[in-house]
Amino acid sequence: MERKDINTNNSNENLSVSIQSSKSEDDDGIVVTIYFNGTCSSIEDATPREMYPDGETISTTREKTIGAAYGFDGPGSGSKLHKEYSNATQIGLGWGIEKNIATVINDLAKLRNEQKIKRVNIAGWSRGAAAGISCAAQMAQHPKLKDLPVNLFAIDPVPGFSNVDQHNTTIHNNVKNAVLVYAQNERSAGFGAVVPIPASNNHESKIKYIGMPGHHATLVGNPYWRNGTHFSGKKDINLPEPGKIVRWMLHQFLLQYGSGIKDPVKLTRQQLLDLFENIFSKKTDFISVQDESYTTTQKHGTERKVAHGRSWFNNYLNKAIPMYDKTDVVNELHQFILDHTNDPVDLNKFFSDVIPLEKNWTDFETNQPIPDIDIADDSDKNINIEKALTNSISHGSDNKREVSPPKQNDPQEGHEDLRKQLDQLKNEKQKLQKQFEILQNELSSMKTEHSVGLYHKEEILKKLSQQLNKNDDKIALFEDELKTKEATINNFSSKLKEEKKNNAALTQQLEKLQAEKSELENKLKIQSESTERNKLELKNEIDIFNQFIQMGYILQSNRGIFHRHGTAGKKNAKDMLENIRKWHNLNSQATIQEFSNQLKLIMTDKLNGNYYPHSLKTYVLAFYHYLQDKMNNKESSPQKYFAKFEEMDSDQIKLHYYKVIGKKLDDDDFGIHKYPHLDRF
């Protein structure tokens, strides 16, 4: 077949680009397929070897692609594009990825001037998967490429620490279909995956998030432990099933959207069910790989840590994908195949059955909403909210006993009691008045009878005298009792008015205290959230420091691309990391400034290296400068300073070190006259 080179500069060894007459080319234009390999992975991984018995998935698919295709080797692969970024820190931080993406963007823009492009299909693994997400996002912002349809297949997208940005965490509406597959058993620190979310104006993309058992490399064809068949005396494992299923999904996805693949993987429904049955039977082996790590093991959370958008706070993989760990089903794809009897399996239908992410995730350990990453700090740093709230609650409790005394002295209930007694006294008064009126009537009646001469004079006078005496005594008695009752009523009425007045004042005071309590509770909540965020930020910086030292100073590459250090130096580095961990355990409320002070103490220890660019002390010095920028809200990274120190000799680095620890130098101290441009400290 006729081949034509698309790459105009033809300068990158890791870039394979070609156009062939194939099914991917028709009257509507060509389909361009782009592949991004992961860190230290290249097209050479298409060749079977111990770690990849059937070849690595991206590399083998890239090699089999028919039609217009771009292929990029990963950082640390030794390709020409990445040779300038060959030390451990640069490889660990993924330097060179942006050059790959820039090459794709520029060449696609040029190619579109020459040929009609129908769509672009992108596939990648690890950092290559994150690069694929970023490439699609940057295409959406390019004037010549933003309307070009994109289909994306990302296998375990891991950008690496300090590399999470708006591009690899956002999917724009130029992406028509996206499938993201995540390794459920990966627990290496620094290997947190990104879960990209749709842009705010993107209501078109179909995004499928899928979980698959295995560690980071299991998904692309490594069926063993991360670095080979044997690991730390543990039993041999063989977990090829996830890699076969993922490769099948990738090939079917690319074929669905017009990419040409020679001899694509084909699996029947029964073959897929058999593979899933094998996965289920090896559940303990899949769980065991969680204890092995590329770096150090993830410290927090039982599930794998991920970035939801650009936020890392308490975000875990079980928020993005359905988990089936308590069932006899492996994952969502397994359930789909069980529910549908079509053969071959309608994978396009499965990919189209999208389950949207929750907009607001909650912390699975506390079941509380995850705070936004840019939550504001409390403006008053000196207020002791917890103490203020405690005093307020205590003060409020004393007032509460005055406002709400025991039931028999309750002002409201006392008010009702007074009302009842007052009504009773009024009734008694009415009875007395009626009796008094009866007595007066009886006296009038006696007088009338006397006047008409019905009785003898002596009898009438005697009877009248007796009756009058009795009635006068009775009336006097009732009048005294009535006065006493009226005085009691007046006294109770006065008390009732006073109680009402006091109750109103106390109610107002209580409402004021409750408002103050509510305000203090809100401040405490903000302070607590701020404290928790500060703790998480400190832990994150310590994790970055740990990974920076681990990947840049301690670990070595089997390919000989890492700067090597002696046994004593590595031991000092590990002891230093252990001391930092112990310090953090004892000072969980510490600030980033206090961590920075610890680094200054470490730099004064003579055991921590000399002043050469790759010394442990130089690594600590670079990270110290990065923390200063961090606290001053400046965009920075530890590798920025490390790269600067790599260009200096030991005297220059020593001058920077002395400036940090505040030590003054004499003019003739180790050749200070050689560097007049530096400050004299």
Helices and strands as residue ranges (DSSP letters): E 25-26, E 29-36, G 43-46, H 57-64, E 65-66, E 68-72, G 80-82, H 88-92, H 97-114, E 117-125, H 127-139, E 150-155, E 170-171, E 175-183, E 193-195, E 197-198, E 206-212, G 218-220, H 241-256, E 260-261, H 269-281, H 283-288, G 289-291, E 306-308, G 317-319, H 332-339, H 347-352, H 385-403, G 407-409, H 411-451, H 457-549, I 550-554, H 567-586, H 592-603, G 606-608, H 616-631, H 638-646, H 650-661, G 669-674
